[in-house]
Amino acid sequence: MNEASRDKPDRIDLNDKARCEQWVRKLNITHEQLREAVGAVGDNASDVEMHLKGSRATTNDEKVEKAPRQERPS
């Protein structure tokens, strides 16, 4: 881990291969997804995580559309 990474553990340094590997495992994403997310929202780890969750999240409308249809009682 380089000194900058130790000073700012909430930052994602794309030049630090070991830390990137840890982030990829922690967030369950690919290296490409990590690079895209950092490019989109910056190197703040919380922002990156929220960006990734938002890009993978489904809306309630999508969940309702996929749910099996049930007849309503009369």
N, C-alpha and C positions, 0 to 999 in steps of 0.2 A: 504494500500500500504506500503510495507516495505521501509526502507531507501535506499537500493541499487536501487530499482525501481525508486525512486524519483531522485536519482543522475544520472541514466542512462535511461531516458524514451524511448530511441531508442533501448533498449535491451529487449528481451523477457525472463523473468525468469519463467521457467516451475514450480518452487516451489511456486510461488505466484499465488494461485488459482483465486483470484479476478482479477488480471491483465490478466491471461490466458483467463478468461471468456470474458474480454473486447476485447482481440485480436481475439478470436473465432468469436465474433459478428462482429467486424470491418472487418475482412477478409472473413466473410461468409464461414467458414470452420468448420470441426469437431475438437475436442480435439486431436484425433489421427492424423489428418492431420497436426496440429500445432506441435505435438511432432516429427513427421516424418521430417517436414521441418526444425525444429531447429536442429535435428540430422544430417540432410544432409548439411546444410550451416552455422550452428552456430546460435547464439542468436541475431544477428543484425537484427532489424525489417525490414529494407529496403531489406536486402538479402533474408529474409524469404518471404517477399511479392513478390519479383521478382521470386524466386523459385516457389512459388505457381502459379503465373501468367503464368510462362513458362510451368508448368505441365498441365495447363488447356487451354492454348492457342492452336489454330489450325493454321496450316500453310496455306499459300495462295494456295498451291497445293491441300490440303484437301478441302478448300472452293470451288475451281474450280471443283473438282470431284463431290461434292455434289450439285452444281448448276445445274438447269435445262438446258438441251442442247438446243441451238437455232441454226437454220440454218443460215448460212452466206449468205448475198445477193450476187447474181452473178454479 
